[in-house]
Each structure stands twice: as C-alpha cells, then as structure tokens.
Amino acid sequence: MLAGRAARTCALLVLCLLGTGAQDFGPTRFICTSVPVDADMCAASGAASGAEELRSNVLQLRETVLQQKETILSQKETIRELTTKLGRCESQSTLDAGPGEARTGGGRKQLGSGKNTMGDLSRTPAAETLSQLGQTLQSLKTRLENLEQYSRLNSSSQTNSLKDLLQSKIDDLERQVLSRVNTLEEGKGAPKNDTEERIKIESALTSLHQRISELEKGQKDNRPGDKFQLTFPLRTNYMYAKVRKSLPEMYAFTVCMWLKSSAAPGVGTPFSYAVPGQANELVLIEWGNNPMEILINDKVAKLPFVINDGKWHHICVTWTTRDGVWEAYQDGTQGGNGENLAPYHPIKPQGVLVLGQEQDTLGGGFDATQAFVGELAHFNVWDRKLTPGEVYNLATCSAKALSGNVIAWAESQIEIYGGATKWTFEACRQIN
C-alpha cells in the first residue's frame, strides 16, 4: 500500500515537470513533494534525481529555442535589407529604361483606362518622334499630290504658286528630319536644343497642314458630296470622325466601306458604335497581331480580311439576328461566313457612331493603340442583308451601286476632330 502511494507521488512529480516544460518558460520554480513518514526515502531521492534530469533537459531545449529565435530574427533583418536594395535597383532601371519601355508591361486592351496620349510625341524617344514626323510628312505629301491633280484640271497661276510654296516647305522639313536621322545613326546624340528644334518642326507642320486644308476646302465646292475620303495619318486618341446620325433598332444589317492602310501590327478600329450601357454594341477592329474582328454586343467573330498592304480594299459584313448568321466580303468576293454571332440580339438605337476610334465609353474613352491608321471612304449601312451581286457592284464602283438606306456616305453627315482630314476619293478612279 505504501509502495503504491510512493509510486503515485513520483508519477505526479514527473507529470508536473513535463507539464511545466510544455508551457512558456518563466523564472525557475521550486517544487515541494510531500513524502509519507513511513515512505522509503531512497525511492523519494530517486524520484528527485529523475526530476532534476528532466529539468536539465527542458532547460537545454529552452536554450536551443531561444538561439533559433535569434537566428530567425537576424535572417529577417537580412531579408529586409536585401528587399530594400532590390527595390532601389528596380526603381533605377525603370528610370533608365524611360517612360516608353516602362509601360510595356501592361496587358492587352485596358479598356476604360482613359489615358491621354495628346502629349505622346514629346515623351517618346527621339527615333520614334522622327518616325511620327516622317509619317506626317508622307501624309502631307500625298495630300499635296492630290492637290496637284486637281490643279491640272483647274489650272490657275495662284494654285500653281501655292503648290510650289508648299512643296518647298515639305522639302525643307524632309531635309531637317533626314539630318536628325543621320545624327542619331552616327551616334552623336541629340543636340542640346532638341526640344526647341522639335517645336519648330511641329509648328511648321501645323502651318503646312492648315494651308493644305485651306486648298482642300476649295476643292469641296467642286466635288459631289459623296466623293471624299477621311485620312487618319497617326495613331492617336484624339483623331476621329463622328457620324451625325445614330443607328435605329436593326434585326439585320450590312456595313460596307473602302479602306487603305499599311499600319502594323493591326490597322486599328475603322468604326465603333456604342449605346448606353454597352460600348461594344457594334465594332470592327484589328488590334495587335489578332485578325480583324467584328463585335456585336461584345460577342466576337473573326474575319478573313487582309488589307494592310497600302492598297484600297472594299470590305462588307452582313449579319442577321436570326441564328446570328454573318458573311464577310473583300473586294466583292465572299471570304468567310459563320453563325451564332449574338443571335436574336437586335442592334440597339440611340447610340454614337465613331469612325477611326474604339469607344470604351459612350462617345469617348479612346485608346491610341486601337486607333485606325489609314484612309476610309464610302462608309454605308443598310438595315438588311445585301445580296452578293449588290456587294459586287459596290466593290467595282458600278453605276448600279447602292447607297446605304440607314447611313449614306455624305460629307455633310461627317464631323472630323483632332486633325483627321477630308479630300477627294480616288479608289474608284483607279478601278475605272
């Protein structure tokens, strides 16, 4: 009986010590154990010896834990220092790369971002600036050539003198651009007065653009209302045209137009129609390396058009809400068709129809990366599906060609913004 009590006492002592080891280690405590008067003292002293051994082991474990904690704290501090240094390196590399390269990490479209590219010309690297100036010069030269053709038919000394003056200005600007190109290629870097020089060139281009526009206005009085084309020479978020009329509710449509572009990658957005609550009600877009697509109520069909060869092409897309059947025509020939494109969804009325830009909001939210670059003419819309013969007449500039019964191409119905220009349409003259 007494032996059993002593054994229980020793077991209680061990459990108390083990329980203390499982807790947070505090100050050292003394444990008193009652031993019966008639108990075996050797057994009691043996239990005390076991307790000392357990306590020694616990203290060693505690010391090991504290050492590991100090090591972890030290490693955390090292990681924090390395993270700070890495952040500084990344910040410096971003500054060295320049704003153009720092923005290349974005995703595809970033619709609704609302970024303004009005000042992109001054922020881009010198080589890109020269490229844009070169495109502007080429556009002005093309317009001048068009004016020359007009002046041959309507010869006058005033027209010839203005033409000669404009030609000399273009030649002078080309020499300046070529000089800048040669400077960059030789690795001499840009001159110190780079900003002043660029402002002078841009001012001269603006003046030249205004003079040519004045001459083109003289042409307008002598040409039919539908014999004109729109030109979008640069990829911006502020150059576009707006159709004065909206679309009605439509359960079928045909959209046709002439396009000319050599832009890459992607010619951009020839037109977009947005309604309240749906910016992508009806959109034609070729963005990046993707094929041209038509969107109806955000549903997409890929089109087989290949038009970025710098030549005029006539394209048409027909669609009916029943089963979402569509057809695509290029230069009078059907090249693709499909179905299940927004079936049983009528095109909604009371929207905004824009040429040259993709709308992220009603009438705005333009993204320069999706802007159309090139020339556009004879944009017509019907509220029915045209026959293959009717499409062919349009593509061949036949006298039997129809005008759109919803949107007919007319100069009085088109408003231009941001530097987009109008002049006499030439594609049908080349075909005929």
Number of C-alpha atoms within 10 A of each C-alpha: 5 11 12 9 13 20 14 12 17 22 12 13 19 18 12 13 16 15 10 15 17 9 8 8 11 7 5 7 7 5 11 8 13 9 15 13 7 8 13 13 13 9 15 19 12 12 19 18 12 15 20 13 10 16 17 12 13 18 14 11 13 14 12 11 12 11 11 11 12 11 11 12 11 11 12 12 11 11 12 11 11 12 12 10 12 12 11 12 11 11 11 11 12 14 11 11 11 13 13 12 13 13 11 8 7 8 7 9 12 11 14 13 11 15 13 14 16 13 9 13 17 13 13 15 14 18 13 14 17 18 13 16 21 16 14 18 21 15 18 21 17 12 20 20 14 16 20 17 11 15 17 11 8 10 12 10 9 9 17 15 11 14 19 13 12 19 17 12 16 20 13 12 19 17 12 13 20 13 12 18 16 11 14 14 11 8 8 9 12 13 11 8 8 12 11 11 13 18 12 11 16 16 12 16 19 13 13 19 19 13 13 20 17 11 15 20 12 11 16 16 9 8 13 11 14 17 19 21 21 24 26 25 23 21 22 25 24 22 25 26 23 20 20 13 15 19 20 14 12 17 19 21 21 23 22 26 19 24 25 21 23 15 18 14 13 23 29 26 24 26 23 25 29 27 23 14 9 18 23 22 22 21 24 26 26 23 21 16 10 11 17 21 19 22 19 23 19 15 15 16 20 17 22 16 19 11 20 19 12 13 12 21 21 25 23 26 24 23 27 25 20 16 15 18 17 23 19 24 23 22 18 20 16 17 13 15 17 15 16 16 23 22 17 13 17 19 22 20 16 14 20 22 24 27 26 33 35 33 30 20 19 18 20 18 20 26 24 22 21 24 30 32 27 23 24 26 25 23 24 20 22 21 22 18 19 20 10 13 12 15 26 22 15 24 24 17 16 13 8 11 15 16 18 18 11 19 20 17 22 18 17 10 13 16 14 17 11 13 17 18 21 23 19 21 20 14 20 15 8 8 10 8
